[in-house]
Amino acid sequence: MSLSVDIEKPHGNVPTAQYDVVVMGAGPYGLSTASHLLAQGLKVAVFGKPIQFWREHMPEGMLLRSFWWASNLSDPRGDYRLNKYFQARGGAPTDPLPMETFIDYALWFQQQAVPDVDETYVSSIERQDGSYQVTLVDGRIVQCSVVVMAPGLLYYTYSPSEYAHLPVDLVSHSADHSKLGRFTGKRVIMIGRGQAALETSALLHEAGADVQLITRSPLRWLTSENSAVPQIIRTLRSPSAGMGNGWMNLFLEKYPYVFQHFSQSTKDHVLATRHGPAGSWWLKDRIFGKVTLHEQEQFEKVEETDNGVRLTLASGKTIEADHIMLGTGYQADIKRLPMLAPSLLAEIQAYSGSPILNNWFESSVPGLYFVGFSAARSFGPFYRFVVGSQAAARRVAASVVRKGSVKSKAV
């Protein structure tokens, strides 16, 4: 669908494009939401580089933790699901799915479902007289009634302050690297115990690095299906779900909007205990006996040395390395979204850095929506995964039309 754009010039010589909706971000959630909005006949502008985080900030050779069938982007009719991609391109899906295959699929989806992505970055988003003014880094201005925020994870990288004093050549976040060849023959300390820390540790070892993994808590592994157990027993014990098998995961998948109604204390408990850091079972053989593990270790001091870094553990043990890599994940904090104007940011009600959203993914500012990782504290861990993109996209599109702030032209 081609975008129809009206042009006005209320700002001197700077043209202003008028859209119904602006989607900021072209990852799985941004593209899925845009696809559903476009299907309503709305004028939609999408800004961002398609699948940029996956292409530039995840290590080559990575495998998806999610099942292939839970890695679909969403269009209203389901014309561009992964099975359709494989029909068009040949081959067959496998678990675990290679990241490179997912990237190619997501770009194919974008080309088919949201072909008019503008790769220009957004510089500023302001709210004026009930509408939004979006300024791009090239100086163009866009006005719209609705903004959907689908920022990439890179804005939310979490780096513990204990490492802030080290220079960037000695400490980095796992999201800083798509190629790991620079660490061949190097000594690397990995901090963290989630999928990113574990899989990057395995990939570093396979790239020829000497890796030591340090965790403050015990490693937790997602279980595999035991084919020796009858299917009905496996289903009763731990039914299949997109986020990983289990009754809680299945409940959150089948009722993707219920979590938003839980008390905040219940939400915090589920997010912290039921969906804390964990690694896929298929990583075990690539970790044990290959990566040196230091589980349940606290550290007392980290310092620069003539040859790299030295980490002193509470047990008194010292570890020296050429580099520390932080596999410490991500924490949503809307204050880290530089395109949100201070006046707009001040209007957004937040809890622990995350926007407080109503049952339609809308923030306290009318017409401003958040999807994906930004929405997880309000809507649950389901929205940390690609599998949640369909539920979010459907809900946002329905809300935009329902509120009547823009008029659907869909037949």
Disulfide bonds with the S-S distance in Angstrom:
none
